[in-house]
């Protein structure tokens, strides 16, 4: 059986695949679901239910969802969640990278399957329960993102933590009511964020006279240039260098630095773009980059309503 194209980004060596996860993603990128499933089965017979196997299984769930094969997507996602929970009897979720990726994807796919079946309220309950269970782990922002996609638009924008920041001191969102606000969640390592910078610069220059305010939240990741481990003070300095170099047209935009902001806004994808209307309600919530034209249209809708 072949599924619809799955867009994946792979970091593979020129001499072979780094892991079963890469093997599975390669097969799925070539629309070869049967080949991916066969590789997973062969791996499992030799290695058992390792975190790598479980992450590979989660990619099967994602591929099935992309192909709108809802029953299979749900089956793979439930199996992934079950095996992940079994692993958690003996380890913490964030002890290694594969398990949180797998479990986060499994819960995400199950919620999206429910939405596709018209069961949005059940999807919301699933995600809220998962956030309660895994709120102190690395998958919290991913779960919050999915919950926000279902219900954040039209709700009051959560307050930002503005205690630590770079550049201009941020103004609390509550004090910006009456002005539309654009939140640009970005990361120092994010190439898509850098590509979005000139677009945001242009839009800000066009709409500043009509009251548009821009805030650019970011957070510490524990590393700096070339992925080298960095203490907070060092990484903060590096963030400032990246902001100065790649966002030259936004130097007077306040940059709050807080993981809490990413958690509450579910900014597991960077950039995450949020527009808040004059009443303080979220008018747009979009994980991922957007084009100039699409963003301009979204801002216009807020300004004319």
TORMITI-406307 format. One record per residue (C-alpha): residue number from 1; residue in three letters; x negated, y, z negated. Coordinates in Angstrom, 2 decimals, always signed. Layout:
% residues N
<atom lumpa="NUM" dodren="Ala" px="X" py="Y" pz="Z"/>
...
***
This chain:
% residues 305
<atom lumpa="1" dodren="Unk" px="+0.00" py="+0.00" pz="+0.00"/>
<atom lumpa="2" dodren="Unk" px="-1.23" py="+3.48" pz="+0.85"/>
<atom lumpa="3" dodren="Unk" px="-0.28" py="+6.64" pz="-0.98"/>
<atom lumpa="4" dodren="Unk" px="-0.25" py="+10.25" pz="+0.20"/>
<atom lumpa="5" dodren="Unk" px="-3.45" py="+12.21" pz="+0.18"/>
<atom lumpa="6" dodren="Unk" px="-4.81" py="+13.01" pz="-3.24"/>
<atom lumpa="7" dodren="Unk" px="-7.12" py="+16.03" pz="-3.36"/>
<atom lumpa="8" dodren="Unk" px="-10.08" py="+15.19" pz="-5.55"/>
<atom lumpa="9" dodren="Unk" px="-13.44" py="+16.78" pz="-6.15"/>
<atom lumpa="10" dodren="Unk" px="-16.24" py="+14.25" pz="-6.62"/>
<atom lumpa="11" dodren="Unk" px="-19.80" py="+14.51" pz="-7.81"/>
<atom lumpa="12" dodren="Unk" px="-21.38" py="+11.43" pz="-6.32"/>
<atom lumpa="13" dodren="Unk" px="-24.99" py="+10.45" pz="-5.88"/>
<atom lumpa="14" dodren="Unk" px="-26.24" py="+9.78" pz="-2.39"/>
<atom lumpa="15" dodren="Unk" px="-27.12" py="+6.18" pz="-3.23"/>
<atom lumpa="16" dodren="Unk" px="-23.94" py="+4.97" pz="-4.90"/>
<atom lumpa="17" dodren="Unk" px="-21.08" py="+5.64" pz="-7.24"/>
<atom lumpa="18" dodren="Unk" px="-21.75" py="+6.70" pz="-10.78"/>
<atom lumpa="19" dodren="Unk" px="-18.87" py="+4.76" pz="-12.41"/>
<atom lumpa="20" dodren="Unk" px="-15.61" py="+2.92" pz="-11.92"/>
<atom lumpa="21" dodren="Unk" px="-13.85" py="+6.28" pz="-12.22"/>
<atom lumpa="22" dodren="Unk" px="-15.72" py="+7.59" pz="-9.20"/>
<atom lumpa="23" dodren="Unk" px="-15.05" py="+4.35" pz="-7.31"/>
<atom lumpa="24" dodren="Unk" px="-11.32" py="+4.66" pz="-7.93"/>
<atom lumpa="25" dodren="Unk" px="-11.23" py="+8.33" pz="-6.97"/>
<atom lumpa="26" dodren="Unk" px="-13.07" py="+7.63" pz="-3.73"/>
<atom lumpa="27" dodren="Unk" px="-10.55" py="+4.97" pz="-2.75"/>
<atom lumpa="28" dodren="Unk" px="-7.63" py="+7.22" pz="-3.63"/>
<atom lumpa="29" dodren="Unk" px="-9.14" py="+10.11" pz="-1.68"/>
<atom lumpa="30" dodren="Unk" px="-9.10" py="+7.77" pz="+1.33"/>
<atom lumpa="31" dodren="Unk" px="-5.45" py="+6.90" pz="+0.64"/>
<atom lumpa="32" dodren="Unk" px="-6.44" py="+3.34" pz="-0.23"/>
<atom lumpa="33" dodren="Unk" px="-4.34" py="+2.56" pz="-3.27"/>
<atom lumpa="34" dodren="Unk" px="-4.79" py="-1.20" pz="-2.90"/>
<atom lumpa="35" dodren="Unk" px="-8.57" py="-0.81" pz="-2.79"/>
<atom lumpa="36" dodren="Unk" px="-8.57" py="+1.35" pz="-5.91"/>
<atom lumpa="37" dodren="Unk" px="-6.39" py="-1.14" pz="-7.74"/>
<atom lumpa="38" dodren="Unk" px="-8.65" py="-4.04" pz="-6.69"/>
<atom lumpa="39" dodren="Unk" px="-11.77" py="-2.26" pz="-7.97"/>
<atom lumpa="40" dodren="Unk" px="-10.09" py="-1.54" pz="-11.27"/>
<atom lumpa="41" dodren="Unk" px="-9.02" py="-5.16" pz="-11.66"/>
<atom lumpa="42" dodren="Unk" px="-12.51" py="-6.45" pz="-10.86"/>
<atom lumpa="43" dodren="Unk" px="-14.06" py="-4.02" pz="-13.33"/>
<atom lumpa="44" dodren="Unk" px="-11.60" py="-4.95" pz="-16.07"/>
<atom lumpa="45" dodren="Unk" px="-12.27" py="-8.68" pz="-15.65"/>
<atom lumpa="46" dodren="Unk" px="-15.96" py="-8.04" pz="-16.34"/>
<atom lumpa="47" dodren="Unk" px="-15.97" py="-5.09" pz="-18.75"/>
<atom lumpa="48" dodren="Unk" px="-12.57" py="-5.13" pz="-20.41"/>
<atom lumpa="49" dodren="Unk" px="-10.48" py="-2.13" pz="-21.40"/>
<atom lumpa="50" dodren="Unk" px="-13.25" py="+0.43" pz="-21.71"/>
<atom lumpa="51" dodren="Unk" px="-12.58" py="+4.18" pz="-21.80"/>
<atom lumpa="52" dodren="Unk" px="-13.91" py="+4.33" pz="-18.22"/>
<atom lumpa="53" dodren="Unk" px="-11.36" py="+1.72" pz="-17.13"/>
<atom lumpa="54" dodren="Unk" px="-8.56" py="+3.58" pz="-18.87"/>
<atom lumpa="55" dodren="Unk" px="-9.49" py="+6.84" pz="-17.14"/>
<atom lumpa="56" dodren="Unk" px="-9.54" py="+5.02" pz="-13.81"/>
<atom lumpa="57" dodren="Unk" px="-6.05" py="+3.78" pz="-14.57"/>
<atom lumpa="58" dodren="Unk" px="-4.92" py="+7.32" pz="-15.24"/>
<atom lumpa="59" dodren="Unk" px="-6.02" py="+8.30" pz="-11.73"/>
<atom lumpa="60" dodren="Unk" px="-3.72" py="+5.59" pz="-10.40"/>
<atom lumpa="61" dodren="Unk" px="-0.86" py="+7.24" pz="-12.26"/>
<atom lumpa="62" dodren="Unk" px="-1.73" py="+10.62" pz="-10.78"/>
<atom lumpa="63" dodren="Unk" px="-1.97" py="+9.17" pz="-7.27"/>
<atom lumpa="64" dodren="Unk" px="+1.44" py="+7.52" pz="-7.60"/>
<atom lumpa="65" dodren="Unk" px="+2.97" py="+10.77" pz="-8.85"/>
<atom lumpa="66" dodren="Unk" px="+1.47" py="+12.72" pz="-5.94"/>
<atom lumpa="67" dodren="Unk" px="+3.03" py="+10.16" pz="-3.58"/>
<atom lumpa="68" dodren="Unk" px="+6.38" py="+10.57" pz="-5.39"/>
<atom lumpa="69" dodren="Unk" px="+6.35" py="+6.91" pz="-6.41"/>
<atom lumpa="70" dodren="Unk" px="+7.90" py="+7.73" pz="-9.76"/>
<atom lumpa="71" dodren="Unk" px="+8.39" py="+4.21" pz="-11.10"/>
<atom lumpa="72" dodren="Unk" px="+4.78" py="+3.26" pz="-10.43"/>
<atom lumpa="73" dodren="Unk" px="+3.50" py="+6.57" pz="-11.76"/>
<atom lumpa="74" dodren="Unk" px="+5.41" py="+6.03" pz="-14.99"/>
<atom lumpa="75" dodren="Unk" px="+4.21" py="+2.43" pz="-15.27"/>
<atom lumpa="76" dodren="Unk" px="+0.55" py="+3.35" pz="-14.84"/>
<atom lumpa="77" dodren="Unk" px="+0.91" py="+6.33" pz="-17.21"/>
<atom lumpa="78" dodren="Unk" px="+2.55" py="+4.25" pz="-19.93"/>
<atom lumpa="79" dodren="Unk" px="-0.13" py="+1.58" pz="-19.58"/>
<atom lumpa="80" dodren="Unk" px="-2.82" py="+4.25" pz="-19.82"/>
<atom lumpa="81" dodren="Unk" px="-1.24" py="+5.71" pz="-22.95"/>
<atom lumpa="82" dodren="Unk" px="-0.89" py="+2.27" pz="-24.56"/>
<atom lumpa="83" dodren="Unk" px="-4.52" py="+1.36" pz="-23.96"/>
<atom lumpa="84" dodren="Unk" px="-5.67" py="+4.79" pz="-25.11"/>
<atom lumpa="85" dodren="Unk" px="-3.78" py="+4.44" pz="-28.37"/>
<atom lumpa="86" dodren="Unk" px="-5.39" py="+1.05" pz="-28.94"/>
<atom lumpa="87" dodren="Unk" px="-8.82" py="+2.64" pz="-28.54"/>
<atom lumpa="88" dodren="Unk" px="-7.91" py="+5.24" pz="-31.15"/>
<atom lumpa="89" dodren="Unk" px="-7.71" py="+2.59" pz="-33.86"/>
<atom lumpa="90" dodren="Unk" px="-11.51" py="+2.50" pz="-33.88"/>
<atom lumpa="91" dodren="Unk" px="-12.62" py="+5.93" pz="-32.64"/>
<atom lumpa="92" dodren="Unk" px="-11.65" py="+9.56" pz="-32.48"/>
<atom lumpa="93" dodren="Unk" px="-10.13" py="+10.83" pz="-29.27"/>
<atom lumpa="94" dodren="Unk" px="-12.98" py="+13.20" pz="-28.50"/>
<atom lumpa="95" dodren="Unk" px="-15.80" py="+10.77" pz="-29.30"/>
<atom lumpa="96" dodren="Unk" px="-16.51" py="+10.52" pz="-25.56"/>
<atom lumpa="97" dodren="Unk" px="-15.10" py="+12.21" pz="-22.43"/>
<atom lumpa="98" dodren="Unk" px="-13.12" py="+9.49" pz="-20.65"/>
<atom lumpa="99" dodren="Unk" px="-10.44" py="+8.81" pz="-23.24"/>
<atom lumpa="100" dodren="Unk" px="-9.14" py="+12.37" pz="-23.66"/>
<atom lumpa="101" dodren="Unk" px="-9.03" py="+12.78" pz="-19.89"/>
<atom lumpa="102" dodren="Unk" px="-7.06" py="+9.55" pz="-19.57"/>
<atom lumpa="103" dodren="Unk" px="-4.61" py="+10.21" pz="-22.39"/>
<atom lumpa="104" dodren="Unk" px="-4.02" py="+13.81" pz="-21.36"/>
<atom lumpa="105" dodren="Unk" px="-3.26" py="+12.69" pz="-17.80"/>
<atom lumpa="106" dodren="Unk" px="-0.98" py="+9.90" pz="-18.99"/>
<atom lumpa="107" dodren="Unk" px="+1.17" py="+12.26" pz="-21.05"/>
<atom lumpa="108" dodren="Unk" px="+1.16" py="+14.86" pz="-18.28"/>
<atom lumpa="109" dodren="Unk" px="+2.31" py="+12.33" pz="-15.68"/>
<atom lumpa="110" dodren="Unk" px="+5.08" py="+11.00" pz="-17.91"/>
<atom lumpa="111" dodren="Unk" px="+6.38" py="+14.52" pz="-18.46"/>
<atom lumpa="112" dodren="Unk" px="+6.26" py="+15.32" pz="-14.75"/>
<atom lumpa="113" dodren="Unk" px="+8.09" py="+12.10" pz="-13.91"/>
<atom lumpa="114" dodren="Unk" px="+10.87" py="+13.11" pz="-16.30"/>
<atom lumpa="115" dodren="Unk" px="+11.09" py="+16.53" pz="-14.68"/>
<atom lumpa="116" dodren="Unk" px="+11.23" py="+14.96" pz="-11.22"/>
<atom lumpa="117" dodren="Unk" px="+14.18" py="+12.86" pz="-12.43"/>
<atom lumpa="118" dodren="Unk" px="+15.99" py="+15.93" pz="-13.70"/>
<atom lumpa="119" dodren="Unk" px="+15.26" py="+15.21" pz="-17.35"/>
<atom lumpa="120" dodren="Unk" px="+13.48" py="+18.42" pz="-18.27"/>
<atom lumpa="121" dodren="Unk" px="+14.68" py="+18.48" pz="-21.88"/>
<atom lumpa="122" dodren="Unk" px="+13.20" py="+15.02" pz="-22.43"/>
<atom lumpa="123" dodren="Unk" px="+9.93" py="+16.17" pz="-20.87"/>
<atom lumpa="124" dodren="Unk" px="+9.84" py="+19.11" pz="-23.28"/>
<atom lumpa="125" dodren="Unk" px="+10.42" py="+16.80" pz="-26.26"/>
<atom lumpa="126" dodren="Unk" px="+7.67" py="+14.45" pz="-25.07"/>
<atom lumpa="127" dodren="Unk" px="+5.17" py="+17.27" pz="-24.76"/>
<atom lumpa="128" dodren="Unk" px="+6.12" py="+18.85" pz="-28.09"/>
<atom lumpa="129" dodren="Unk" px="+5.68" py="+15.51" pz="-29.84"/>
<atom lumpa="130" dodren="Unk" px="+2.32" py="+15.01" pz="-28.13"/>
<atom lumpa="131" dodren="Unk" px="+1.16" py="+18.47" pz="-29.21"/>
<atom lumpa="132" dodren="Unk" px="+2.14" py="+17.66" pz="-32.79"/>
<atom lumpa="133" dodren="Unk" px="+0.19" py="+14.40" pz="-32.60"/>
<atom lumpa="134" dodren="Unk" px="-2.89" py="+15.64" pz="-30.72"/>
<atom lumpa="135" dodren="Unk" px="-2.87" py="+19.34" pz="-31.55"/>
<atom lumpa="136" dodren="Unk" px="-6.31" py="+19.20" pz="-33.14"/>
<atom lumpa="137" dodren="Unk" px="-7.97" py="+17.54" pz="-30.15"/>
<atom lumpa="138" dodren="Unk" px="-9.33" py="+18.68" pz="-26.80"/>
<atom lumpa="139" dodren="Unk" px="-6.15" py="+17.75" pz="-24.92"/>
<atom lumpa="140" dodren="Unk" px="-4.05" py="+20.36" pz="-26.75"/>
<atom lumpa="141" dodren="Unk" px="-4.47" py="+23.07" pz="-24.05"/>
<atom lumpa="142" dodren="Unk" px="-3.56" py="+20.61" pz="-21.30"/>
<atom lumpa="143" dodren="Unk" px="-0.38" py="+19.57" pz="-23.09"/>
<atom lumpa="144" dodren="Unk" px="+0.48" py="+23.19" pz="-23.85"/>
<atom lumpa="145" dodren="Unk" px="-0.05" py="+24.10" pz="-20.20"/>
<atom lumpa="146" dodren="Unk" px="+2.51" py="+21.53" pz="-19.13"/>
<atom lumpa="147" dodren="Unk" px="+4.94" py="+22.69" pz="-21.77"/>
<atom lumpa="148" dodren="Unk" px="+4.44" py="+26.32" pz="-20.75"/>
<atom lumpa="149" dodren="Unk" px="+5.12" py="+25.45" pz="-17.12"/>
<atom lumpa="150" dodren="Unk" px="+8.52" py="+24.15" pz="-18.19"/>
<atom lumpa="151" dodren="Unk" px="+9.59" py="+27.00" pz="-20.39"/>
<atom lumpa="152" dodren="Unk" px="+7.22" py="+29.92" pz="-20.90"/>
<atom lumpa="153" dodren="Unk" px="+8.65" py="+32.18" pz="-18.20"/>
<atom lumpa="154" dodren="Unk" px="+11.35" py="+34.34" pz="-19.75"/>
<atom lumpa="155" dodren="Unk" px="+10.00" py="+33.88" pz="-23.27"/>
<atom lumpa="156" dodren="Unk" px="+8.17" py="+36.42" pz="-25.41"/>
<atom lumpa="157" dodren="Unk" px="+4.45" py="+36.37" pz="-24.65"/>
<atom lumpa="158" dodren="Unk" px="+2.44" py="+34.88" pz="-27.53"/>
<atom lumpa="159" dodren="Unk" px="+0.15" py="+37.32" pz="-29.32"/>
<atom lumpa="160" dodren="Unk" px="-3.54" py="+37.24" pz="-28.47"/>
<atom lumpa="161" dodren="Unk" px="-6.32" py="+36.81" pz="-30.99"/>
<atom lumpa="162" dodren="Unk" px="-8.41" py="+39.94" pz="-30.39"/>
<atom lumpa="163" dodren="Unk" px="-10.79" py="+39.81" pz="-33.35"/>
<atom lumpa="164" dodren="Unk" px="-13.81" py="+38.95" pz="-31.18"/>
<atom lumpa="165" dodren="Unk" px="-14.25" py="+40.57" pz="-27.79"/>
<atom lumpa="166" dodren="Unk" px="-16.66" py="+41.94" pz="-25.21"/>
<atom lumpa="167" dodren="Unk" px="-16.55" py="+45.47" pz="-23.87"/>
<atom lumpa="168" dodren="Unk" px="-13.52" py="+47.62" pz="-24.54"/>
<atom lumpa="169" dodren="Unk" px="-11.58" py="+46.82" pz="-27.69"/>
<atom lumpa="170" dodren="Unk" px="-8.38" py="+44.97" pz="-26.70"/>
<atom lumpa="171" dodren="Unk" px="-4.97" py="+46.38" pz="-27.55"/>
<atom lumpa="172" dodren="Unk" px="-2.45" py="+44.02" pz="-29.12"/>
<atom lumpa="173" dodren="Unk" px="+0.25" py="+42.87" pz="-26.70"/>
<atom lumpa="174" dodren="Unk" px="+2.94" py="+44.18" pz="-29.04"/>
<atom lumpa="175" dodren="Unk" px="+1.52" py="+47.67" pz="-28.56"/>
<atom lumpa="176" dodren="Unk" px="+1.57" py="+47.35" pz="-24.76"/>
<atom lumpa="177" dodren="Unk" px="+5.33" py="+46.95" pz="-24.46"/>
<atom lumpa="178" dodren="Unk" px="+6.54" py="+49.37" pz="-21.82"/>
<atom lumpa="179" dodren="Unk" px="+3.64" py="+48.44" pz="-19.53"/>
<atom lumpa="180" dodren="Unk" px="+3.26" py="+45.33" pz="-17.35"/>
<atom lumpa="181" dodren="Unk" px="+0.26" py="+43.24" pz="-18.45"/>
<atom lumpa="182" dodren="Unk" px="-1.87" py="+40.86" pz="-16.40"/>
<atom lumpa="183" dodren="Unk" px="-3.75" py="+38.17" pz="-18.35"/>
<atom lumpa="184" dodren="Unk" px="-6.72" py="+36.62" pz="-16.55"/>
<atom lumpa="185" dodren="Unk" px="-7.93" py="+33.53" pz="-18.43"/>
<atom lumpa="186" dodren="Unk" px="-11.41" py="+32.76" pz="-17.15"/>
<atom lumpa="187" dodren="Unk" px="-14.56" py="+30.80" pz="-17.97"/>
<atom lumpa="188" dodren="Unk" px="-18.20" py="+31.70" pz="-17.42"/>
<atom lumpa="189" dodren="Unk" px="-18.81" py="+28.50" pz="-15.44"/>
<atom lumpa="190" dodren="Unk" px="-15.69" py="+28.79" pz="-13.25"/>
<atom lumpa="191" dodren="Unk" px="-16.31" py="+29.42" pz="-9.53"/>
<atom lumpa="192" dodren="Unk" px="-12.59" py="+29.87" pz="-8.83"/>
<atom lumpa="193" dodren="Unk" px="-12.52" py="+32.61" pz="-11.46"/>
<atom lumpa="194" dodren="Unk" px="-15.39" py="+34.42" pz="-9.76"/>
<atom lumpa="195" dodren="Unk" px="-13.55" py="+34.21" pz="-6.44"/>
<atom lumpa="196" dodren="Unk" px="-10.44" py="+35.68" pz="-8.08"/>
<atom lumpa="197" dodren="Unk" px="-12.40" py="+38.64" pz="-9.45"/>
<atom lumpa="198" dodren="Unk" px="-12.38" py="+40.82" pz="-6.30"/>
<atom lumpa="199" dodren="Unk" px="-8.66" py="+40.14" pz="-5.81"/>
<atom lumpa="200" dodren="Unk" px="-7.90" py="+41.23" pz="-9.34"/>
<atom lumpa="201" dodren="Unk" px="-10.12" py="+44.27" pz="-8.95"/>
<atom lumpa="202" dodren="Unk" px="-8.23" py="+45.37" pz="-5.85"/>
<atom lumpa="203" dodren="Unk" px="-4.81" py="+44.80" pz="-7.41"/>
<atom lumpa="204" dodren="Unk" px="-5.79" py="+46.68" pz="-10.54"/>
<atom lumpa="205" dodren="Unk" px="-6.92" py="+49.66" pz="-8.49"/>
<atom lumpa="206" dodren="Unk" px="-3.61" py="+49.64" pz="-6.62"/>
<atom lumpa="207" dodren="Unk" px="-1.34" py="+49.28" pz="-9.63"/>
<atom lumpa="208" dodren="Unk" px="-3.11" py="+51.03" pz="-12.48"/>
<atom lumpa="209" dodren="Unk" px="-1.25" py="+54.23" pz="-11.64"/>
<atom lumpa="210" dodren="Unk" px="+2.02" py="+52.33" pz="-12.09"/>
<atom lumpa="211" dodren="Unk" px="+1.02" py="+51.20" pz="-15.56"/>
<atom lumpa="212" dodren="Unk" px="-0.50" py="+47.77" pz="-14.99"/>
<atom lumpa="213" dodren="Unk" px="-2.82" py="+46.70" pz="-17.82"/>
<atom lumpa="214" dodren="Unk" px="-5.35" py="+43.89" pz="-17.42"/>
<atom lumpa="215" dodren="Unk" px="-6.84" py="+41.73" pz="-20.18"/>
<atom lumpa="216" dodren="Unk" px="-9.33" py="+38.94" pz="-19.46"/>
<atom lumpa="217" dodren="Unk" px="-9.40" py="+36.33" pz="-22.26"/>
<atom lumpa="218" dodren="Unk" px="-12.21" py="+33.80" pz="-22.34"/>
<atom lumpa="219" dodren="Unk" px="-13.69" py="+31.38" pz="-24.87"/>
<atom lumpa="220" dodren="Unk" px="-16.91" py="+29.72" pz="-25.96"/>
<atom lumpa="221" dodren="Unk" px="-17.70" py="+26.30" pz="-24.52"/>
<atom lumpa="222" dodren="Unk" px="-20.90" py="+25.46" pz="-26.38"/>
<atom lumpa="223" dodren="Unk" px="-23.24" py="+25.88" pz="-23.42"/>
<atom lumpa="224" dodren="Unk" px="-24.62" py="+28.59" pz="-21.19"/>
<atom lumpa="225" dodren="Unk" px="-26.74" py="+28.71" pz="-18.04"/>
<atom lumpa="226" dodren="Unk" px="-27.34" py="+25.37" pz="-16.29"/>
<atom lumpa="227" dodren="Unk" px="-25.19" py="+23.63" pz="-18.89"/>
<atom lumpa="228" dodren="Unk" px="-27.77" py="+24.06" pz="-21.62"/>
<atom lumpa="229" dodren="Unk" px="-26.41" py="+23.80" pz="-25.17"/>
<atom lumpa="230" dodren="Unk" px="-26.07" py="+27.24" pz="-26.69"/>
<atom lumpa="231" dodren="Unk" px="-25.20" py="+28.64" pz="-30.09"/>
<atom lumpa="232" dodren="Unk" px="-22.24" py="+31.06" pz="-30.17"/>
<atom lumpa="233" dodren="Unk" px="-24.38" py="+34.20" pz="-30.20"/>
<atom lumpa="234" dodren="Unk" px="-26.41" py="+33.02" pz="-27.21"/>
<atom lumpa="235" dodren="Unk" px="-23.36" py="+31.94" pz="-25.25"/>
<atom lumpa="236" dodren="Unk" px="-21.58" py="+35.19" pz="-26.00"/>
<atom lumpa="237" dodren="Unk" px="-24.53" py="+37.10" pz="-24.56"/>
<atom lumpa="238" dodren="Unk" px="-24.48" py="+34.86" pz="-21.49"/>
<atom lumpa="239" dodren="Unk" px="-20.75" py="+35.45" pz="-21.02"/>
<atom lumpa="240" dodren="Unk" px="-21.46" py="+39.17" pz="-21.02"/>
<atom lumpa="241" dodren="Unk" px="-24.09" py="+38.70" pz="-18.33"/>
<atom lumpa="242" dodren="Unk" px="-21.71" py="+36.68" pz="-16.14"/>
<atom lumpa="243" dodren="Unk" px="-18.93" py="+39.24" pz="-16.61"/>
<atom lumpa="244" dodren="Unk" px="-21.26" py="+42.08" pz="-15.64"/>
<atom lumpa="245" dodren="Unk" px="-22.63" py="+40.27" pz="-12.60"/>
<atom lumpa="246" dodren="Unk" px="-19.50" py="+38.77" pz="-11.05"/>
<atom lumpa="247" dodren="Unk" px="-16.75" py="+41.12" pz="-12.23"/>
<atom lumpa="248" dodren="Unk" px="-18.35" py="+44.50" pz="-11.63"/>
<atom lumpa="249" dodren="Unk" px="-15.04" py="+46.16" pz="-10.80"/>
<atom lumpa="250" dodren="Unk" px="-13.50" py="+45.10" pz="-14.12"/>
<atom lumpa="251" dodren="Unk" px="-16.11" py="+46.32" pz="-16.59"/>
<atom lumpa="252" dodren="Unk" px="-13.68" py="+48.42" pz="-18.59"/>
<atom lumpa="253" dodren="Unk" px="-11.21" py="+45.52" pz="-18.93"/>
<atom lumpa="254" dodren="Unk" px="-11.14" py="+44.09" pz="-22.48"/>
<atom lumpa="255" dodren="Unk" px="-12.38" py="+40.50" pz="-22.83"/>
<atom lumpa="256" dodren="Unk" px="-11.07" py="+38.77" pz="-25.99"/>
<atom lumpa="257" dodren="Unk" px="-13.12" py="+35.68" pz="-26.87"/>
<atom lumpa="258" dodren="Unk" px="-11.06" py="+33.03" pz="-28.64"/>
<atom lumpa="259" dodren="Unk" px="-10.24" py="+29.34" pz="-28.20"/>
<atom lumpa="260" dodren="Unk" px="-6.91" py="+30.00" pz="-29.94"/>
<atom lumpa="261" dodren="Unk" px="-5.76" py="+32.09" pz="-26.98"/>
<atom lumpa="262" dodren="Unk" px="-6.50" py="+29.24" pz="-24.59"/>
<atom lumpa="263" dodren="Unk" px="-4.66" py="+26.80" pz="-26.84"/>
<atom lumpa="264" dodren="Unk" px="-1.47" py="+28.83" pz="-27.17"/>
<atom lumpa="265" dodren="Unk" px="-1.38" py="+29.73" pz="-23.46"/>
<atom lumpa="266" dodren="Unk" px="-2.37" py="+26.23" pz="-22.40"/>
<atom lumpa="267" dodren="Unk" px="-5.22" py="+27.54" pz="-20.29"/>
<atom lumpa="268" dodren="Unk" px="-6.83" py="+24.17" pz="-19.62"/>
<atom lumpa="269" dodren="Unk" px="-7.09" py="+25.24" pz="-15.98"/>
<atom lumpa="270" dodren="Unk" px="-9.23" py="+28.24" pz="-15.10"/>
<atom lumpa="271" dodren="Unk" px="-8.27" py="+30.66" pz="-13.97"/>
<atom lumpa="272" dodren="Unk" px="-4.85" py="+30.75" pz="-15.57"/>
<atom lumpa="273" dodren="Unk" px="-2.89" py="+33.83" pz="-14.48"/>
<atom lumpa="274" dodren="Unk" px="-0.08" py="+35.31" pz="-16.56"/>
<atom lumpa="275" dodren="Unk" px="+2.04" py="+38.38" pz="-15.90"/>
<atom lumpa="276" dodren="Unk" px="+4.00" py="+39.93" pz="-18.78"/>
<atom lumpa="277" dodren="Unk" px="+6.81" py="+42.35" pz="-18.00"/>
<atom lumpa="278" dodren="Unk" px="+7.52" py="+45.68" pz="-19.67"/>
<atom lumpa="279" dodren="Unk" px="+9.71" py="+44.04" pz="-22.33"/>
<atom lumpa="280" dodren="Unk" px="+6.90" py="+41.71" pz="-23.44"/>
<atom lumpa="281" dodren="Unk" px="+8.30" py="+38.60" pz="-21.77"/>
<atom lumpa="282" dodren="Unk" px="+6.32" py="+36.24" pz="-19.56"/>
<atom lumpa="283" dodren="Unk" px="+7.32" py="+36.87" pz="-15.95"/>
<atom lumpa="284" dodren="Unk" px="+4.78" py="+34.55" pz="-14.29"/>
<atom lumpa="285" dodren="Unk" px="+2.70" py="+31.64" pz="-15.58"/>
<atom lumpa="286" dodren="Unk" px="+0.32" py="+30.09" pz="-13.06"/>
<atom lumpa="287" dodren="Unk" px="-2.55" py="+27.67" pz="-13.76"/>
<atom lumpa="288" dodren="Unk" px="-5.07" py="+28.05" pz="-10.95"/>
<atom lumpa="289" dodren="Unk" px="-6.14" py="+30.70" pz="-8.47"/>
<atom lumpa="290" dodren="Unk" px="-3.72" py="+32.72" pz="-6.34"/>
<atom lumpa="291" dodren="Unk" px="-4.10" py="+34.70" pz="-3.14"/>
<atom lumpa="292" dodren="Unk" px="-3.99" py="+38.48" pz="-2.99"/>
<atom lumpa="293" dodren="Unk" px="-0.64" py="+38.45" pz="-1.20"/>
<atom lumpa="294" dodren="Unk" px="+1.00" py="+36.07" pz="-3.68"/>
<atom lumpa="295" dodren="Unk" px="-0.27" py="+37.98" pz="-6.68"/>
<atom lumpa="296" dodren="Unk" px="+0.72" py="+41.31" pz="-5.19"/>
<atom lumpa="297" dodren="Unk" px="+4.25" py="+40.01" pz="-4.60"/>
<atom lumpa="298" dodren="Unk" px="+4.45" py="+38.76" pz="-8.20"/>
<atom lumpa="299" dodren="Unk" px="+3.33" py="+42.12" pz="-9.58"/>
<atom lumpa="300" dodren="Unk" px="+5.80" py="+43.95" pz="-7.34"/>
<atom lumpa="301" dodren="Unk" px="+8.65" py="+41.84" pz="-8.66"/>
<atom lumpa="302" dodren="Unk" px="+7.76" py="+42.79" pz="-12.22"/>
<atom lumpa="303" dodren="Unk" px="+7.42" py="+46.47" pz="-11.42"/>
<atom lumpa="304" dodren="Unk" px="+10.69" py="+46.72" pz="-9.52"/>
<atom lumpa="305" dodren="Unk" px="+12.88" py="+44.77" pz="-11.96"/>
***
